Amino acid sequence: MEGRPGRRRQPPDKGRPQSRSVGCTGGKTASQSYTRKGPAVTKHTTQAISIKYVGLDVHKETIAVAVADSGTAEPRVLGIIPNDTDALRSLVKKLGHPSQLRICYEAGCCGFVIQRFLKRLQIDCVIVAPSLIPRKSGDSRQDGSSRREWARPIIA
């Protein structure tokens, strides 16, 4: 038996994974079309993602910044930066990867400029209505110390 006409064996292609027969239950065999060359789970996929919650107190000239890491109880104050895109870009770069950041700030006279800028950098940004920010009764702080409270509702 020389071989059947029309059924010629093709040489294996070096770039494609080859199919092979694998044993199944009951003594049957099945064709497996893909063989994995690397590990199924990498070190990167098993690491927990640390999310940073950032509260901004935006004014005409400056932005006050507070950050809370996921799993921590109290936000920490980072300081005050100038209200321009270069300073905001360098702050975001220092804080971490855009997928790990959640930023919020209070809606005010500065509008949506910061939100649009952060959206271009692919960072989640929420603008909070002033009436939705939790405050103690009789508390009317306007000094920027409330930025810590802005990060707290996002964490919850």
GUGUDO-558935 format. One record per residue (C-alpha): x, y, z; residue number from 1. Coordinates in nm, 2 decimals, padded with zeros to 4 digits. Example, Ala and Ser with C-alpha at 12.3 -4.5 7.8 and 13.67 -1.06 7.14 Angstrom:
<node xx="01.23" yy="-00.45" zz="00.78" pos="1"/>
<node xx="01.37" yy="-00.11" zz="00.71" pos="2"/>
***
This chain:
<node xx="00.00" yy="00.00" zz="00.00" pos="1"/>
<node xx="00.19" yy="00.30" zz="-00.13" pos="2"/>
<node xx="-00.06" yy="00.56" zz="-00.02" pos="3"/>
<node xx="-00.38" yy="00.69" zz="-00.14" pos="4"/>
<node xx="-00.40" yy="00.94" zz="-00.43" pos="5"/>
<node xx="-00.49" yy="01.29" zz="-00.32" pos="6"/>
<node xx="-00.38" yy="01.25" zz="00.04" pos="7"/>
<node xx="-00.03" yy="01.37" zz="00.05" pos="8"/>
<node xx="00.13" yy="01.45" zz="00.38" pos="9"/>
<node xx="00.22" yy="01.82" zz="00.43" pos="10"/>
<node xx="00.55" yy="01.91" zz="00.58" pos="11"/>
<node xx="00.50" yy="02.07" zz="00.92" pos="12"/>
<node xx="00.48" yy="02.45" zz="00.92" pos="13"/>
<node xx="00.74" yy="02.60" zz="01.16" pos="14"/>
<node xx="00.53" yy="02.91" zz="01.26" pos="15"/>
<node xx="00.20" yy="02.73" zz="01.35" pos="16"/>
<node xx="00.14" yy="02.51" zz="01.65" pos="17"/>
<node xx="00.08" yy="02.15" zz="01.55" pos="18"/>
<node xx="-00.23" yy="01.95" zz="01.64" pos="19"/>
<node xx="-00.18" yy="01.63" zz="01.83" pos="20"/>
<node xx="-00.39" yy="01.34" zz="01.97" pos="21"/>
<node xx="-00.46" yy="01.35" zz="02.34" pos="22"/>
<node xx="-00.61" yy="01.07" zz="02.55" pos="23"/>
<node xx="-00.97" yy="01.11" zz="02.68" pos="24"/>
<node xx="-01.17" yy="00.91" zz="02.93" pos="25"/>
<node xx="-01.29" yy="00.58" zz="02.80" pos="26"/>
<node xx="-00.99" yy="00.51" zz="02.59" pos="27"/>
<node xx="-01.10" yy="00.76" zz="02.32" pos="28"/>
<node xx="-00.87" yy="01.01" zz="02.15" pos="29"/>
<node xx="-00.94" yy="01.36" zz="02.05" pos="30"/>
<node xx="-00.75" yy="01.61" zz="01.84" pos="31"/>
<node xx="-00.60" yy="01.90" zz="02.03" pos="32"/>
<node xx="-00.54" yy="02.20" zz="01.80" pos="33"/>
<node xx="-00.32" yy="02.41" zz="02.02" pos="34"/>
<node xx="-00.04" yy="02.34" zz="02.26" pos="35"/>
<node xx="00.05" yy="02.61" zz="02.52" pos="36"/>
<node xx="00.41" yy="02.71" zz="02.51" pos="37"/>
<node xx="00.42" yy="02.91" zz="02.82" pos="38"/>
<node xx="00.28" yy="02.90" zz="03.18" pos="39"/>
<node xx="-00.10" yy="02.94" zz="03.21" pos="40"/>
<node xx="-00.06" yy="03.19" zz="03.50" pos="41"/>
<node xx="00.22" yy="03.45" zz="03.51" pos="42"/>
<node xx="00.35" yy="03.64" zz="03.80" pos="43"/>
<node xx="00.18" yy="03.96" zz="03.68" pos="44"/>
<node xx="-00.16" yy="03.81" zz="03.67" pos="45"/>
<node xx="-00.14" yy="03.68" zz="04.03" pos="46"/>
<node xx="-00.04" yy="04.01" zz="04.18" pos="47"/>
<node xx="-00.31" yy="04.21" zz="04.36" pos="48"/>
<node xx="-00.37" yy="04.55" zz="04.20" pos="49"/>
<node xx="-00.32" yy="04.84" zz="04.45" pos="50"/>
<node xx="-00.57" yy="05.12" zz="04.37" pos="51"/>
<node xx="-00.50" yy="05.47" zz="04.48" pos="52"/>
<node xx="-00.78" yy="05.71" zz="04.55" pos="53"/>
<node xx="-00.69" yy="06.07" zz="04.50" pos="54"/>
<node xx="-00.89" yy="06.37" zz="04.62" pos="55"/>
<node xx="-00.82" yy="06.71" zz="04.47" pos="56"/>
<node xx="-00.92" yy="07.05" zz="04.60" pos="57"/>
<node xx="-00.91" yy="07.26" zz="04.29" pos="58"/>
<node xx="-00.87" yy="07.64" zz="04.30" pos="59"/>
<node xx="-00.78" yy="07.90" zz="04.03" pos="60"/>
<node xx="-00.41" yy="07.90" zz="04.11" pos="61"/>
<node xx="-00.34" yy="07.58" zz="04.30" pos="62"/>
<node xx="-00.46" yy="07.22" zz="04.36" pos="63"/>
<node xx="-00.44" yy="07.05" zz="04.70" pos="64"/>
<node xx="-00.38" yy="06.68" zz="04.68" pos="65"/>
<node xx="-00.47" yy="06.39" zz="04.92" pos="66"/>
<node xx="-00.42" yy="06.02" zz="04.85" pos="67"/>
<node xx="-00.56" yy="05.70" zz="05.01" pos="68"/>
<node xx="-00.43" yy="05.36" zz="04.92" pos="69"/>
<node xx="-00.68" yy="05.07" zz="04.90" pos="70"/>
<node xx="-00.68" yy="04.90" zz="05.24" pos="71"/>
<node xx="-00.58" yy="05.20" zz="05.44" pos="72"/>
<node xx="-00.81" yy="05.38" zz="05.67" pos="73"/>
<node xx="-00.69" yy="05.74" zz="05.66" pos="74"/>
<node xx="-00.59" yy="05.95" zz="05.35" pos="75"/>
<node xx="-00.26" yy="06.13" zz="05.36" pos="76"/>
<node xx="-00.20" yy="06.48" zz="05.23" pos="77"/>
<node xx="00.06" yy="06.51" zz="04.95" pos="78"/>
<node xx="00.07" yy="06.88" zz="04.93" pos="79"/>
<node xx="-00.02" yy="07.17" zz="04.70" pos="80"/>
<node xx="00.07" yy="07.18" zz="04.33" pos="81"/>
<node xx="00.02" yy="07.46" zz="04.07" pos="82"/>
<node xx="-00.30" yy="07.44" zz="03.87" pos="83"/>
<node xx="-00.15" yy="07.36" zz="03.53" pos="84"/>
<node xx="-00.14" yy="07.05" zz="03.31" pos="85"/>
<node xx="00.24" yy="07.00" zz="03.35" pos="86"/>
<node xx="00.22" yy="06.98" zz="03.73" pos="87"/>
<node xx="-00.08" yy="06.75" zz="03.71" pos="88"/>
<node xx="00.09" yy="06.52" zz="03.46" pos="89"/>
<node xx="00.40" yy="06.49" zz="03.68" pos="90"/>
<node xx="00.18" yy="06.42" zz="03.99" pos="91"/>
<node xx="-00.01" yy="06.14" zz="03.80" pos="92"/>
<node xx="00.32" yy="05.99" zz="03.68" pos="93"/>
<node xx="00.45" yy="05.98" zz="04.04" pos="94"/>
<node xx="00.13" yy="05.83" zz="04.18" pos="95"/>
<node xx="00.14" yy="05.52" zz="03.95" pos="96"/>
<node xx="-00.01" yy="05.36" zz="03.65" pos="97"/>
<node xx="-00.34" yy="05.52" zz="03.52" pos="98"/>
<node xx="-00.53" yy="05.20" zz="03.56" pos="99"/>
<node xx="-00.45" yy="05.21" zz="03.94" pos="100"/>
<node xx="-00.58" yy="05.57" zz="04.00" pos="101"/>
<node xx="-00.93" yy="05.69" zz="04.09" pos="102"/>
<node xx="-00.94" yy="06.07" zz="04.11" pos="103"/>
<node xx="-01.22" yy="06.30" zz="04.23" pos="104"/>
<node xx="-01.27" yy="06.67" zz="04.28" pos="105"/>
<node xx="-01.55" yy="06.91" zz="04.37" pos="106"/>
<node xx="-01.74" yy="07.08" zz="04.09" pos="107"/>
<node xx="-01.67" yy="07.45" zz="04.09" pos="108"/>
<node xx="-01.56" yy="07.75" zz="03.90" pos="109"/>
<node xx="-01.27" yy="07.57" zz="03.72" pos="110"/>
<node xx="-01.51" yy="07.35" zz="03.52" pos="111"/>
<node xx="-01.43" yy="07.03" zz="03.34" pos="112"/>
<node xx="-01.08" yy="07.11" zz="03.22" pos="113"/>
<node xx="-00.91" yy="06.88" zz="03.47" pos="114"/>
<node xx="-01.16" yy="06.60" zz="03.40" pos="115"/>
<node xx="-01.10" yy="06.62" zz="03.03" pos="116"/>
<node xx="-00.73" yy="06.62" zz="03.07" pos="117"/>
<node xx="-00.74" yy="06.32" zz="03.30" pos="118"/>
<node xx="-00.97" yy="06.14" zz="03.05" pos="119"/>
<node xx="-00.71" yy="06.19" zz="02.78" pos="120"/>
<node xx="-00.46" yy="06.02" zz="03.00" pos="121"/>
<node xx="-00.71" yy="05.73" zz="03.05" pos="122"/>
<node xx="-00.75" yy="05.80" zz="03.42" pos="123"/>
<node xx="-01.09" yy="05.75" zz="03.60" pos="124"/>
<node xx="-01.20" yy="06.09" zz="03.72" pos="125"/>
<node xx="-01.53" yy="06.18" zz="03.90" pos="126"/>
<node xx="-01.66" yy="06.53" zz="03.96" pos="127"/>
<node xx="-01.85" yy="06.54" zz="04.28" pos="128"/>
<node xx="-02.14" yy="06.78" zz="04.34" pos="129"/>
<node xx="-02.07" yy="07.00" zz="04.64" pos="130"/>
<node xx="-02.40" yy="06.90" zz="04.80" pos="131"/>
<node xx="-02.30" yy="06.53" zz="04.79" pos="132"/>
<node xx="-01.98" yy="06.58" zz="04.99" pos="133"/>
<node xx="-02.04" yy="06.46" zz="05.35" pos="134"/>
<node xx="-01.99" yy="06.74" zz="05.61" pos="135"/>
<node xx="-02.05" yy="06.77" zz="05.98" pos="136"/>
<node xx="-02.34" yy="07.00" zz="06.06" pos="137"/>
<node xx="-02.23" yy="07.36" zz="06.10" pos="138"/>
<node xx="-01.90" yy="07.29" zz="05.92" pos="139"/>
<node xx="-01.83" yy="07.54" zz="05.65" pos="140"/>
<node xx="-01.46" yy="07.50" zz="05.58" pos="141"/>
<node xx="-01.33" yy="07.67" zz="05.27" pos="142"/>
<node xx="-00.96" yy="07.63" zz="05.35" pos="143"/>
<node xx="-00.90" yy="07.32" zz="05.14" pos="144"/>
<node xx="-00.87" yy="07.08" zz="05.44" pos="145"/>
<node xx="-01.18" yy="06.90" zz="05.32" pos="146"/>
<node xx="-00.99" yy="06.72" zz="05.04" pos="147"/>
<node xx="-00.93" yy="06.42" zz="05.28" pos="148"/>
<node xx="-01.31" yy="06.37" zz="05.30" pos="149"/>
<node xx="-01.34" yy="06.37" zz="04.92" pos="150"/>
<node xx="-01.13" yy="06.06" zz="04.89" pos="151"/>
<node xx="-01.33" yy="05.88" zz="05.16" pos="152"/>
<node xx="-01.66" yy="05.84" zz="04.97" pos="153"/>
<node xx="-01.48" yy="05.69" zz="04.67" pos="154"/>
<node xx="-01.32" yy="05.42" zz="04.89" pos="155"/>
<node xx="-01.65" yy="05.31" zz="05.03" pos="156"/>
***
